[in-house]
Amino acid sequence: MIASAQPLARGLRKGLQTTWILAKAVVPTYIVVYFLAKTPVLDIIGRLAAPLLQVIGLPGEAALPLVLGLVMNLYTAIGALVPLELGVKEATIIAVILSTAHNLPMETAVTRQIGVSAWFSLGIRLGLAFALALIIHLVWKV
Amino acid sequence: MGILGALWEAVRGAGGTVLSIAMIVIPLMVVVEYLREWRVFDRLADRLAPGVGRLGLSGQAAFPLAAGAVLGLSYGSGLIIESAREGRITRHEAYVLTALLAPCHAIFEDTLVFVPLGVNPFLLLGVRAAGAFFLTLALIRIWQAIQGPGDPGASRRAGRTSR
């Protein structure tokens, strides 16, 4: 099979487009969270969310990237996640939750187009994300 | 550290994050374009067809499943909507496909973006894919218990796809 150059050009263009889209999400979020981390704001949000997140082995400050990922997209969440400098176990738990459930308003609208109820797709994604996070937290002994 | 120093630190950190994601996303998009050019998804679907039968899916459902798993939910959903409109997949199959794809799609992109955080990509994808698979199996059991005996996918199992 001869490798044509067209897919290469298409792939590069799409890759650059995606990088540009994610840069627009990552850069502002990263900078805001970087400075927020130096103020008491993140601490307050963290302390409010801590009891809930403790169940799945996450510190309270993980609330912000989780909410950003669930409502917006993975890149925004990662922009907020990197400046927090969490451990590998915590990062893995967040990665499992967010790769399973992210961008929910938009993606649920997409699955509704298939004719599947919004409660069904929201329920299985949030339920599975929580269950998998709990399993990893309980199984993974640091 | 003054405000300018902090701002520089923040911008550098953000730029570094974008760069590390770009180094994953750009090669990935090139690979996916070649996979599409060489019709790998069609062949993957043919391979998947016998296996998806166990999930109550017909061979017709294998193509949107393979494409959605690799390319993403919007792409997979587009194919599912198209197949459903043309009557190639049933309502039950649409639910089974959503149970698989809603939690587990764009498996390369969604996995690799977490690598810069120190996450093991095999562990991440393994947990996510196994979770979606066993959840779907459990849902099928529940649907069968509600609807009584009989395989909902059986009636459409006859025609195999050769897309």
Interface residues (C-beta under 8 A of the other chain):
Chain A: M1 A3 S4 Q6 P7 L8 R10 G11 L12 K14 G15 L16 T18 T19 L22 A23 V26 V27 Y30 I31 Y34 F35 K38 L74 Y75 I78 G79 L81 V82 P83 L86 V88 A91 T92 A95 V96 S99 T100 A101 H102 E107 V110 T111 Q113 I114 G115 V116 F120 S121 I124 R125 L128 A129 A131 L132 I135 I136
Chain B: A6 L7 E9 A10 V11 G13 A14 G15 T17 V18 I21 A22 V25 I26 P27 L28 M29 V30 V31 V32 E33 Y34 R36 E37 W38 L73 S74 S77 I80 I81 A84 R91 A94 Y95 L97 T98 A99 A102 P103 C104 D110 T111 V113 F114 P116 L117 G118 V119 N120 L123 L124 V127 R128 G131 A132 L135 L139
